[in-house]
């Protein structure tokens, strides 16, 4: 999406490629602002499709489906980083698309992504691209031990293998079917954080506060947001780096960038997601403008305002494992959870729970971080979640 454009008024139809929970929350935010919505997703029971005004039930590259989406929507965004960039290119010939295909294509390829980070002057972990046997043999010893990651289609820890030495590296590349990969040096981590920014077609940019994250098995488990969790200088560096990455892409929409904070206090970028992010879900309850409202505003060409965090917030990711106990399926004790002060439960409307599947999230808000943390820990005890 480029060039000046008249803001879309409520009543217009906004489209989203992808029918998962991020699309569902985008649809809710758009409808709250008075927009109509259309979702393109092949799943008849997709979380976003079931709550949207229109649901185009087709694949991302289906010509008829794309034509129908372009016919119904006045602008289109995406909720899933692996939507084919070619589909966005086709749509952009007819209607505004944000983010653009080029930004999404870079985010879909770790090698291109790291090259972009470097161009923006943002530190990355030492790494090497491996696309051939010669490149595998040429990997410097200094990169081991490391993490071998597929260049494409990896998320939530998928497509990643830790490797201690050259023999393990060769074996891991075989296990990953010798697809193009990036080997990253394993660094001594202290913690992880992320920043969500929204950028308009006019270049205006706002951001959410820096989010302090805890991952388990490669999947986000806990996000905490509030003062004092990270040094102020680190937070400023993360925000400035994220803004530089978005600016360098001429990005339009919501972008999340994830960082590693190392034990020596330095910060390196991990990856970016060209969409709202799990770590920003707290903003639905803890800020006066959520990441999803920012996504709607950026897509519709409406003013972007700097969000204000009004409550200390802590978010727990709810995976399908919660629905199983000692081999039996059961409904989690929601009534006990909702009896806790500051509890905000968001379930995504997925019909079937499966271990590892993102089924919802639970955010606790309070006057201070200690209050939010205390009630979140009580919820962990009720639900059987590992405490943090």
C-alpha positions as CSV (number, residue, x, y, z in Angstrom):
1,X,0.0,0.0,0.0
2,X,1.6,3.3,-1.0
3,X,0.7,6.9,-1.8
4,X,-1.9,9.1,-0.3
5,X,-5.3,7.6,0.4
6,X,-8.6,8.8,1.8
7,X,-9.3,7.2,5.2
8,X,-11.9,4.5,5.1
9,X,-15.0,5.3,7.1
10,X,-16.9,3.0,9.4
11,X,-19.3,0.9,7.2
12,X,-16.5,0.0,4.8
13,X,-15.4,-3.7,4.6
14,X,-11.9,-4.7,5.8
15,X,-10.5,-8.0,4.8
16,X,-8.1,-10.3,6.5
17,X,-6.1,-13.2,5.1
18,X,-6.2,-16.0,7.6
19,X,-8.9,-17.2,9.9
20,X,-7.1,-17.9,13.2
21,X,-7.3,-16.2,16.5
22,X,-5.4,-13.2,15.4
23,X,-7.9,-12.7,12.6
24,X,-10.7,-13.2,15.1
25,X,-9.4,-10.4,17.4
26,X,-8.9,-8.2,14.3
27,X,-12.5,-8.8,13.3
28,X,-13.8,-7.9,16.8
29,X,-11.7,-4.7,16.8
30,X,-12.9,-3.7,13.3
31,X,-16.5,-4.4,14.2
32,X,-16.2,-2.3,17.4
33,X,-15.1,0.7,15.2
34,X,-18.1,0.1,12.9
35,X,-16.4,-1.7,10.0
36,X,-17.7,-4.7,8.2
37,X,-15.3,-7.6,7.7
38,X,-14.4,-10.4,5.4
39,X,-12.1,-13.4,6.2
40,X,-10.4,-15.6,3.6
41,X,-9.7,-19.0,5.0
42,X,-10.3,-22.5,3.7
43,X,-11.5,-23.8,7.2
44,X,-15.2,-23.7,7.4
45,X,-15.0,-23.4,11.2
46,X,-12.1,-21.0,11.4
47,X,-12.2,-18.8,14.6
48,X,-12.2,-15.5,12.5
49,X,-14.6,-16.8,9.8
50,X,-17.3,-17.7,12.3
51,X,-17.5,-14.1,13.7
52,X,-17.0,-12.2,10.4
53,X,-19.7,-10.6,8.2
54,X,-18.3,-12.6,5.2
55,X,-16.2,-15.7,5.0
56,X,-14.5,-16.6,1.7
57,X,-13.8,-20.3,2.1
58,X,-10.8,-20.8,-0.1
59,X,-7.1,-21.3,-0.1
60,X,-4.7,-18.3,-0.1
61,X,-3.7,-18.8,-3.8
62,X,-7.2,-19.7,-5.1
63,X,-7.9,-17.2,-7.9
64,X,-11.7,-17.2,-7.4
65,X,-11.2,-16.7,-3.7
66,X,-8.8,-13.8,-4.1
67,X,-11.1,-12.2,-6.6
68,X,-14.1,-12.5,-4.2
69,X,-12.0,-11.0,-1.4
70,X,-11.0,-8.1,-3.6
71,X,-14.6,-7.6,-4.6
72,X,-15.9,-7.4,-1.1
73,X,-13.1,-5.7,0.8
74,X,-11.9,-2.1,0.5
75,X,-8.5,-3.0,2.1
76,X,-6.9,-6.2,3.2
77,X,-4.4,-7.2,5.9
78,X,-3.0,-10.6,7.1
79,X,-3.0,-12.4,10.4
80,X,-0.6,-15.2,9.5
81,X,3.1,-14.6,8.5
82,X,3.1,-17.6,6.1
83,X,0.3,-16.3,3.8
84,X,2.0,-16.4,0.4
85,X,3.5,-13.1,-0.5
86,X,2.3,-13.7,-4.1
87,X,-1.3,-13.7,-3.0
88,X,-0.7,-10.2,-1.4
89,X,0.9,-9.0,-4.6
90,X,-2.1,-10.1,-6.6
91,X,-4.5,-8.4,-4.3
92,X,-2.5,-5.2,-4.2
93,X,-3.2,-4.7,-7.9
94,X,-6.8,-4.1,-7.0
95,X,-7.1,-2.9,-3.5
96,X,-4.8,-1.5,-0.7
97,X,-2.9,-4.3,1.1
98,X,-1.1,-3.8,4.4
99,X,1.5,-5.0,5.2
100,X,2.9,-5.2,1.7
101,X,4.1,-8.3,0.0
102,X,7.7,-7.3,0.1
103,X,7.7,-6.9,3.9
104,X,5.9,-10.2,4.4
105,X,8.4,-12.0,2.0
106,X,11.3,-10.7,4.0
107,X,9.7,-11.9,7.3
108,X,9.1,-15.3,5.8
109,X,12.8,-15.9,5.1
110,X,15.3,-15.9,8.0
111,X,18.2,-15.2,5.8
112,X,16.5,-12.1,4.2
113,X,15.2,-11.1,7.6
114,X,18.7,-11.1,9.2
115,X,20.1,-9.2,6.2
116,X,17.4,-6.6,6.7
117,X,18.2,-6.3,10.4
118,X,21.8,-5.8,9.6
119,X,21.0,-3.1,7.0
120,X,19.0,-1.3,9.7
121,X,22.0,-1.3,12.1
122,X,20.3,-3.7,14.5
123,X,22.6,-6.3,16.2
124,X,21.9,-10.0,15.4
125,X,23.4,-13.2,16.7
126,X,26.5,-14.4,14.7
127,X,25.1,-16.7,12.0
128,X,25.6,-18.4,8.6
129,X,23.3,-19.4,5.8
130,X,23.4,-23.0,4.8
131,X,22.0,-23.9,1.5
132,X,24.6,-26.4,0.2
133,X,27.1,-29.0,1.3
134,X,29.9,-26.6,0.7
135,X,28.3,-24.0,2.9
136,X,27.8,-26.6,5.6
137,X,31.5,-27.5,5.5
138,X,32.5,-23.8,5.6
139,X,30.6,-23.0,8.8
140,X,33.1,-21.4,11.2
141,X,33.9,-23.2,14.4
142,X,33.0,-20.1,16.4
143,X,29.2,-20.6,15.5
144,X,29.1,-23.8,17.5
145,X,27.3,-24.7,19.6
146,X,24.4,-23.2,17.9
147,X,20.7,-23.5,16.7
148,X,20.0,-24.6,13.2
149,X,16.7,-23.1,11.9
150,X,14.9,-23.6,8.6
151,X,15.0,-20.4,6.6
152,X,11.2,-20.7,5.9
153,X,8.0,-21.9,7.6
154,X,9.4,-22.0,11.1
155,X,7.4,-20.7,14.1
156,X,6.7,-21.5,17.8
157,X,10.0,-23.5,17.9
158,X,9.2,-25.6,14.9
159,X,12.0,-26.2,12.4
160,X,14.7,-25.6,15.0
161,X,17.4,-28.0,16.3
162,X,20.1,-27.3,18.8
163,X,23.5,-28.5,17.6
164,X,26.6,-29.0,19.8
165,X,29.3,-29.8,17.2
166,X,29.8,-30.4,13.5
167,X,28.6,-34.0,13.6
168,X,25.3,-32.9,15.2
169,X,25.0,-30.0,12.7
170,X,25.3,-32.4,9.7
171,X,22.8,-34.7,11.3
172,X,20.3,-31.9,12.0
173,X,20.6,-30.6,8.4
174,X,19.7,-34.1,7.2
175,X,16.8,-34.2,9.6
176,X,15.5,-30.9,8.2
177,X,15.6,-32.4,4.7
178,X,18.5,-30.2,3.7
179,X,16.3,-27.3,3.1
180,X,17.9,-23.8,3.3
181,X,18.7,-23.1,6.9
182,X,20.3,-20.4,9.1
183,X,22.8,-21.5,11.8
184,X,22.8,-19.1,14.8
185,X,25.4,-19.1,17.5
186,X,23.9,-20.2,20.9
187,X,24.2,-17.1,23.1
188,X,24.0,-16.9,26.9
189,X,20.5,-15.5,27.4
190,X,19.2,-13.6,30.4
191,X,15.7,-12.9,29.2
192,X,13.5,-12.2,26.2
193,X,11.4,-9.2,25.2
194,X,9.4,-7.9,22.3
195,X,8.1,-4.6,20.9
196,X,4.9,-4.1,18.9
197,X,4.7,-1.0,16.6
198,X,2.1,0.3,14.3
199,X,3.0,2.4,11.2
200,X,0.7,4.2,8.9
201,X,1.0,4.9,5.2
202,X,1.9,8.5,6.1
203,X,4.9,7.2,8.0
204,X,3.4,8.0,11.5
205,X,4.5,5.3,14.1
206,X,3.4,4.4,17.6
207,X,4.4,1.5,19.9
208,X,3.2,-0.5,22.8
209,X,5.5,-0.7,25.9
210,X,8.3,-3.2,25.9
211,X,7.0,-6.7,26.7
212,X,8.9,-9.1,28.9
213,X,8.4,-12.7,27.7
214,X,8.9,-16.3,28.9
215,X,8.9,-19.1,26.4
216,X,8.5,-22.9,27.1
217,X,9.3,-25.4,24.4
218,X,9.6,-22.6,21.9
219,X,6.0,-21.3,22.6
220,X,5.3,-18.1,24.4
221,X,4.0,-18.9,27.9
222,X,4.0,-15.6,29.9
223,X,4.1,-11.9,29.0
224,X,4.5,-9.3,31.7
225,X,4.4,-5.5,31.0
226,X,5.3,-2.8,33.4
227,X,8.0,-0.5,34.7
228,X,11.2,-1.9,36.2
229,X,11.1,-5.3,34.4
230,X,14.0,-4.3,32.1
231,X,16.6,-1.5,32.3
232,X,15.3,1.7,30.8
233,X,18.3,1.9,28.4
234,X,17.5,-1.7,27.1
235,X,13.8,-0.7,26.6
236,X,14.8,2.4,24.6
237,X,17.2,0.4,22.5
238,X,14.5,-2.2,21.7
239,X,11.9,0.4,20.8
240,X,14.4,2.3,18.6
241,X,15.5,-0.9,16.8
242,X,11.9,-1.9,16.1
243,X,11.1,1.5,14.7
244,X,14.2,1.3,12.5
245,X,13.2,-2.1,11.2
246,X,9.7,-0.9,10.4
247,X,11.0,2.2,8.8
248,X,13.4,0.3,6.7
249,X,10.6,-1.9,5.3
250,X,8.4,1.1,4.6
251,X,6.0,-1.0,6.7
252,X,2.3,-0.3,7.0
253,X,0.4,-2.1,9.7
254,X,1.3,-3.8,13.0
255,X,4.7,-5.4,13.4
256,X,6.3,-7.2,16.3
257,X,10.0,-7.7,16.8
258,X,11.4,-10.1,19.3
259,X,14.7,-9.7,21.1
260,X,17.2,-11.6,23.2
261,X,18.7,-9.9,26.2
262,X,22.1,-11.4,26.9
263,X,23.8,-12.0,30.2
264,X,26.3,-9.2,29.5
265,X,23.4,-6.7,29.1
266,X,23.5,-6.5,25.3
267,X,20.5,-6.9,23.1
268,X,20.2,-8.8,19.8
269,X,17.2,-9.1,17.6
270,X,15.7,-12.6,17.1
271,X,12.9,-12.3,14.6
272,X,10.0,-10.3,13.4
273,X,6.3,-11.0,12.8
274,X,4.4,-9.0,10.2
275,X,1.2,-9.0,12.2
276,X,-0.1,-8.6,15.8
277,X,1.7,-10.9,18.2
278,X,0.8,-13.2,21.1
279,X,2.9,-11.1,23.4
280,X,0.7,-8.0,22.6
281,X,-2.6,-9.6,23.6
282,X,-2.4,-8.0,27.1
283,X,-3.2,-4.7,25.3
284,X,-6.8,-5.7,24.9
285,X,-7.2,-5.3,28.7
286,X,-4.3,-3.3,29.9
287,X,-4.0,-0.4,27.4
288,X,-6.4,2.2,26.1
289,X,-5.7,1.2,22.5
290,X,-5.0,-2.5,21.7
291,X,-2.7,-3.9,19.0
292,X,-5.7,-5.0,17.1
293,X,-7.3,-1.5,17.1
294,X,-4.0,-0.2,15.8
295,X,-4.1,-2.8,13.0
296,X,-7.5,-1.6,12.0
297,X,-6.5,2.0,12.2
298,X,-3.4,1.5,10.1
299,X,-5.3,-0.5,7.4
300,X,-8.1,2.0,7.2
301,X,-5.8,5.0,7.1
302,X,-7.1,6.4,10.4
303,X,-4.9,8.3,12.9
304,X,-2.5,6.3,15.0
305,X,-2.4,7.4,18.6
306,X,0.2,6.4,21.2
307,X,-1.3,3.7,23.4
308,X,-1.3,4.3,27.1
309,X,-0.9,1.4,29.5
310,X,-3.4,2.0,32.3
311,X,-2.9,-1.2,34.3
312,X,-0.1,-3.5,35.2
313,X,-0.6,-6.5,33.0
314,X,0.4,-10.2,32.9
315,X,-0.7,-12.6,30.2
316,X,-0.8,-16.4,30.4
317,X,-1.0,-18.4,27.1
318,X,-3.6,-21.2,27.3
319,X,-2.6,-24.3,25.3
320,X,-4.8,-27.3,24.6
321,X,-2.9,-29.3,27.2
322,X,-5.1,-27.6,29.9
323,X,-8.1,-29.6,28.6
324,X,-6.5,-32.9,29.4
325,X,-5.8,-34.4,32.8
326,X,-4.3,-37.9,33.5
327,X,-5.2,-38.9,29.9
328,X,-8.8,-37.7,30.1
329,X,-10.4,-34.6,28.5
330,X,-11.9,-32.1,30.9
331,X,-13.0,-28.5,30.9
332,X,-10.7,-26.2,32.9
333,X,-12.0,-24.6,36.0
334,X,-13.0,-21.2,34.5
335,X,-15.3,-20.2,37.3
336,X,-12.5,-20.4,39.8
337,X,-10.2,-18.4,37.5
338,X,-12.8,-15.7,36.9
339,X,-13.4,-15.3,40.6
340,X,-9.8,-13.9,40.8
341,X,-9.5,-10.1,40.7
342,X,-8.4,-8.6,37.4
343,X,-9.0,-11.8,35.4
344,X,-9.8,-11.4,31.7
345,X,-10.4,-14.6,29.8
346,X,-10.2,-14.8,26.0
347,X,-11.0,-18.1,24.4
348,X,-10.6,-18.4,20.6
349,X,-13.6,-20.4,19.6
350,X,-11.6,-23.5,18.6
351,X,-13.9,-26.6,18.6
352,X,-11.2,-29.1,19.5
353,X,-8.4,-28.8,22.1
354,X,-5.1,-30.5,21.2
355,X,-1.8,-30.5,23.2
356,X,0.3,-27.5,22.1
357,X,-2.7,-25.8,20.3
358,X,-3.3,-22.1,21.3
359,X,-6.8,-22.1,22.7
360,X,-6.9,-18.8,24.4
361,X,-5.1,-16.4,26.8
362,X,-5.7,-15.1,30.2
363,X,-4.7,-11.6,31.2
364,X,-4.5,-10.2,34.7
365,X,-4.6,-6.5,35.3
366,X,-3.9,-4.7,38.6
367,X,-2.8,-1.5,40.1
368,X,0.7,-2.7,40.3
369,X,2.9,-5.6,38.9
370,X,2.9,-7.4,42.2
371,X,-0.9,-7.6,42.3
372,X,-1.1,-8.9,38.7
373,X,1.6,-11.4,39.3
374,X,0.0,-12.7,42.5
375,X,-3.3,-13.4,40.9
376,X,-1.7,-14.9,37.8
377,X,0.1,-17.3,40.0
378,X,-3.1,-18.2,41.8
379,X,-4.6,-19.0,38.3
380,X,-1.7,-21.2,37.5
381,X,-2.4,-23.2,40.6
382,X,-6.1,-23.5,39.7
383,X,-5.4,-24.5,36.1
384,X,-2.3,-26.7,36.7
385,X,0.0,-24.4,34.8
386,X,3.7,-24.4,35.6
387,X,4.4,-21.3,37.8
388,X,6.7,-18.7,36.4
